[in-house]
Amino acid sequence: MTMQVTAHGIEAEMAEADWAADDAPDAIRARRNILFGYWAGERMGLSGAALTRYARQMHLADYIVKGDQDLIVKIQQDFQALNLMISQDDAVRLLRSLHQQALRESGCTD
């Protein structure tokens, strides 16, 4: 499973996002969630505006319950609908990896 997510439209997405200021801790989580959405959406065959919409939906799904379980449930349900699969362990590892990527891309150290 490739963990690195390419930039796609994330810079534009983050720049226009009024819900996560660049220096706020929430900006790292928002970036991670959007990267997670891009990663999942690509595997689901999405591209262009549909991929960007899905990435944003993934970020918004993170506000359903505290923690990451809402994101894991969403990706598993979305994948299952397309006969794809991701285990909970793989989803957690991916989220951790993308969190580190979000930190690097934002210039934060932790």
C-alpha positions as CSV (number, residue, x, y, z in Angstrom):
1,M,0.0,0.0,0.0
2,T,1.6,3.3,-1.1
3,M,1.3,5.9,1.7
4,Q,2.6,9.0,-0.1
5,V,-0.2,11.1,-1.5
6,T,0.7,13.6,-4.3
7,A,-0.4,17.2,-4.0
8,H,-3.2,17.2,-6.5
9,G,-5.4,20.1,-5.6
10,I,-4.6,20.0,-1.9
11,E,-2.7,23.3,-1.9
12,A,-5.7,25.1,-3.5
13,E,-8.0,23.2,-1.2
14,M,-6.1,24.2,1.9
15,A,-5.6,27.8,0.7
16,E,-9.3,28.4,0.4
17,A,-10.2,26.6,3.6
18,D,-11.5,29.0,6.2
19,W,-12.0,26.1,8.6
20,A,-8.3,25.6,9.2
21,A,-5.8,28.5,9.6
22,D,-2.3,27.5,8.4
23,D,-0.7,27.8,11.9
24,A,-3.6,26.1,13.8
25,P,-3.2,22.5,15.0
26,D,-6.5,21.8,13.2
27,A,-4.8,22.6,9.9
28,I,-2.5,19.6,10.2
29,R,-5.5,17.3,10.9
30,A,-7.5,18.9,8.0
31,R,-4.5,18.4,5.7
32,R,-4.2,14.8,6.8
33,N,-7.9,14.2,6.3
34,I,-7.9,15.6,2.8
35,L,-4.8,13.6,1.9
36,F,-6.7,10.5,3.2
37,G,-9.7,11.5,1.0
38,Y,-7.4,11.9,-2.1
39,W,-5.8,8.6,-1.4
40,A,-9.1,6.8,-1.0
41,G,-10.8,8.6,-3.9
42,E,-8.0,7.7,-6.3
43,R,-8.5,4.0,-5.4
44,M,-12.2,4.4,-6.0
45,G,-11.5,5.7,-9.5
46,L,-12.4,9.3,-8.8
47,S,-10.7,12.2,-10.5
48,G,-10.9,15.9,-11.0
49,A,-13.8,17.7,-9.2
50,A,-15.3,14.5,-8.0
51,L,-11.9,13.6,-6.3
52,T,-11.7,17.0,-4.7
53,R,-15.3,16.8,-3.5
54,Y,-14.6,13.4,-2.0
55,A,-11.5,14.6,-0.2
56,R,-13.4,17.4,1.4
57,Q,-16.2,15.0,2.4
58,M,-13.6,12.9,4.1
59,H,-12.4,15.8,6.1
60,L,-16.0,16.8,7.1
61,A,-16.7,13.1,8.1
62,D,-14.0,13.6,10.9
63,Y,-16.4,15.7,12.9
64,I,-19.0,12.9,13.4
65,V,-17.3,11.4,16.5
66,K,-14.2,12.2,18.4
67,G,-11.1,10.4,17.1
68,D,-10.5,8.7,13.8
69,Q,-13.2,6.0,13.9
70,D,-15.6,8.0,11.8
71,L,-13.0,8.3,9.0
72,I,-12.2,4.5,9.2
73,V,-15.9,3.6,9.0
74,K,-16.4,6.0,6.1
75,I,-13.6,4.6,4.0
76,Q,-14.5,1.0,4.8
77,Q,-18.2,1.6,3.8
78,D,-17.2,3.5,0.6
79,F,-14.6,0.8,-0.3
80,Q,-17.1,-2.0,0.4
81,A,-19.6,-0.4,-1.9
82,L,-17.1,-0.8,-4.7
83,N,-15.8,-4.2,-3.7
84,L,-12.6,-2.8,-2.4
85,M,-11.2,-3.4,1.0
86,I,-9.1,-1.7,3.7
87,S,-8.6,-3.2,7.1
88,Q,-8.9,-1.0,10.2
89,D,-5.2,-1.6,10.9
90,D,-4.2,-0.5,7.4
91,A,-6.5,2.6,7.7
92,V,-4.9,3.5,11.0
93,R,-1.4,3.1,9.6
94,L,-2.3,5.2,6.6
95,L,-3.7,8.0,8.8
96,R,-0.5,8.0,10.9
97,S,1.6,8.2,7.8
98,L,-0.5,10.9,6.2
99,H,-0.3,12.9,9.5
100,Q,3.5,12.8,9.3
101,Q,3.2,13.9,5.6
102,A,0.9,16.8,6.6
103,L,3.4,17.9,9.2
104,R,6.3,17.8,6.7
105,E,4.3,19.7,4.1
106,S,3.3,22.4,6.6
107,G,6.8,22.9,7.9
108,C,5.8,21.7,11.4
109,T,8.1,19.4,13.4
110,D,5.3,17.7,15.4
